[in-house]
Amino acid sequence: MPEGLKLDTPRIEDGAAIWRIARDSGTLDLNSSYSYLLWCRDFAATSVVARGADSEPVGFITGYVRPQQPRTLLVWQVAVDAAARGRGLAAAMLDGLTARVAEEAGVDRVETTVTPDNVASNRLFTSYAQRHDAAAEKEVLFDGEVFPEAGHEPEVLYRIGPVAALTEAQAAPGR
């Protein structure tokens, strides 16, 4: 974890900051501000924020456990504020979140979608799989043509797992 930052569960009052970070990322599809407030209420247990020294969010990951695959965490969005980039924060948030959700919900697999032009996210999930010695499969989930707006890149589905470290977290004493 980068010095001076800490991981935490998002709270409703973090929704506005998370929306701003997503908006300013320049790569994410921006959802309504209302959706980020709901995310902080309904999916806080499967999401994470990184807080700076002032306790304000400087990064976040939103995710949820797939209803038909309860051992799979779907990572929806990952973003880091420009001032906090380049310190490994996204990887630290992903490691922390998946470890927590593995312990609390029995997850041992991770899925996400990434557009081919999102170099940072492609690196993040490829390195996550390598770091955890997990298989990573990729296939197009949604072709660009299915999106209502013209020119949308395809969304490539990453399936990562099983992740041994997550399985070990579930088997740890006290679980």
C-alpha positions in Angstrom: 0.0 0.0 0.0 1.5 3.4 -0.9 2.6 5.4 2.1 0.0 7.8 3.5 -2.9 6.0 2.0 -5.3 3.4 3.5 -8.0 1.1 2.1 -11.5 1.4 3.4 -15.1 0.4 2.6 -16.9 3.1 0.6 -19.7 5.1 2.4 -22.6 7.0 0.9 -20.8 10.3 1.5 -17.9 9.1 -0.8 -20.2 8.8 -3.8 -19.6 12.4 -5.0 -15.8 12.0 -4.8 -15.9 8.7 -6.5 -18.0 10.2 -9.3 -15.5 13.0 -9.7 -12.6 10.6 -9.9 -14.4 8.5 -12.5 -15.2 11.7 -14.5 -11.7 12.9 -14.4 -10.1 9.6 -15.3 -10.5 10.2 -18.9 -11.0 6.5 -19.7 -14.1 5.3 -17.8 -17.7 5.4 -19.0 -19.1 7.8 -16.6 -22.3 6.8 -14.8 -24.8 9.2 -13.2 -23.8 10.6 -9.8 -26.8 8.9 -8.4 -25.5 5.5 -9.5 -22.3 6.1 -7.5 -24.3 6.9 -4.4 -26.3 3.7 -4.8 -23.1 1.8 -5.4 -21.7 3.1 -2.1 -24.9 2.0 -0.4 -25.7 -1.3 -2.0 -22.3 -2.7 -3.1 -19.9 -1.3 -0.5 -19.0 -4.8 0.8 -17.6 -5.6 -2.7 -16.0 -2.3 -3.4 -13.1 -0.3 -2.0 -11.8 3.2 -1.7 -8.3 4.4 -1.0 -8.2 7.4 1.4 -5.5 10.0 1.6 -4.2 11.7 4.7 -7.4 13.9 4.8 -9.6 10.8 4.6 -10.9 11.8 1.2 -11.1 9.1 -1.5 -8.1 9.2 -4.0 -9.0 6.0 -5.7 -11.8 3.4 -5.9 -12.8 0.0 -7.2 -16.5 -0.9 -7.6 -17.5 -4.5 -7.9 -20.1 -7.1 -7.2 -20.4 -10.8 -6.7 -22.1 -12.3 -9.8 -25.5 -13.7 -8.8 -25.2 -16.8 -11.0 -21.5 -17.3 -10.1 -21.2 -16.5 -6.3 -17.5 -17.3 -6.3 -16.8 -14.6 -8.8 -16.2 -10.9 -8.1 -16.9 -8.8 -11.1 -14.8 -5.6 -11.0 -16.9 -2.8 -12.6 -14.6 0.2 -12.5 -11.1 1.1 -11.2 -9.9 4.7 -11.0 -7.2 6.6 -9.3 -7.1 10.4 -8.9 -4.3 11.9 -11.1 -2.4 13.1 -8.0 -2.2 9.5 -6.6 -1.2 7.7 -9.9 2.1 6.0 -10.5 2.4 4.6 -7.0 0.9 1.1 -7.4 -2.4 2.2 -5.8 -4.7 0.4 -8.3 -2.9 -2.9 -7.7 -2.9 -2.4 -3.9 -6.7 -1.7 -4.1 -7.3 -4.8 -6.2 -5.3 -7.1 -4.0 -6.9 -5.7 -0.8 -10.4 -5.9 -2.2 -10.1 -9.4 -3.5 -8.6 -10.6 -0.3 -11.4 -9.1 1.7 -14.2 -10.4 -0.5 -12.6 -13.8 -0.6 -12.7 -13.9 3.2 -16.2 -12.5 3.6 -18.0 -14.0 0.6 -15.9 -17.0 -0.6 -14.8 -15.5 -3.9 -11.9 -17.1 -5.6 -12.3 -15.7 -9.2 -12.2 -12.3 -10.7 -13.8 -11.0 -13.8 -13.7 -7.6 -15.5 -14.1 -6.1 -18.9 -11.6 -3.8 -20.5 -11.5 -2.0 -23.8 -8.4 -2.7 -25.9 -7.3 0.9 -25.8 -7.2 1.0 -21.9 -3.6 0.2 -21.5 -3.5 0.8 -17.7 -6.4 -1.5 -17.0 -5.1 -4.2 -19.3 -1.7 -4.1 -17.5 -3.4 -4.1 -14.1 -5.4 -7.3 -14.6 -2.6 -9.1 -16.5 -0.2 -8.3 -13.7 -2.8 -9.3 -11.1 -3.1 -12.7 -12.7 0.7 -13.1 -12.9 1.2 -11.9 -9.3 -1.3 -14.4 -8.0 -0.2 -17.2 -10.4 -3.7 -17.5 -11.7 -5.0 -18.4 -15.2 -6.3 -15.5 -17.2 -8.6 -16.1 -20.2 -9.7 -13.2 -22.4 -12.6 -13.1 -24.9 -14.8 -10.3 -26.3 -17.9 -10.1 -24.2 -19.6 -7.2 -26.0 -18.7 -6.1 -29.5 -18.6 -2.4 -30.1 -21.7 -2.6 -32.4 -24.0 -3.6 -29.5 -23.5 -0.2 -27.8 -25.9 2.6 -28.7 -23.2 5.1 -29.3 -21.0 4.9 -32.4 -17.4 4.1 -32.1 -17.5 2.2 -28.7 -14.6 -0.2 -28.4 -15.3 -3.8 -27.7 -15.4 -4.9 -24.1 -12.9 -7.7 -23.5 -13.8 -10.1 -20.7 -11.0 -11.2 -18.4 -11.6 -14.3 -16.4 -9.0 -14.8 -13.7 -8.8 -17.7 -11.4 -9.0 -19.7 -9.4 -6.7 -17.4 -7.4 -4.8 -19.6 -4.9 -4.2 -16.7 -2.5 -8.0 -16.1 -2.3 -8.7 -19.8 -1.7 -6.0 -19.8 1.1 -7.7 -16.7 2.6 -10.9 -18.6 2.8 -9.2 -21.6 4.5 -7.4 -19.4 7.1 -8.2 -20.0 10.8 -11.1 -18.1 12.1 -13.1 -18.2 8.8 
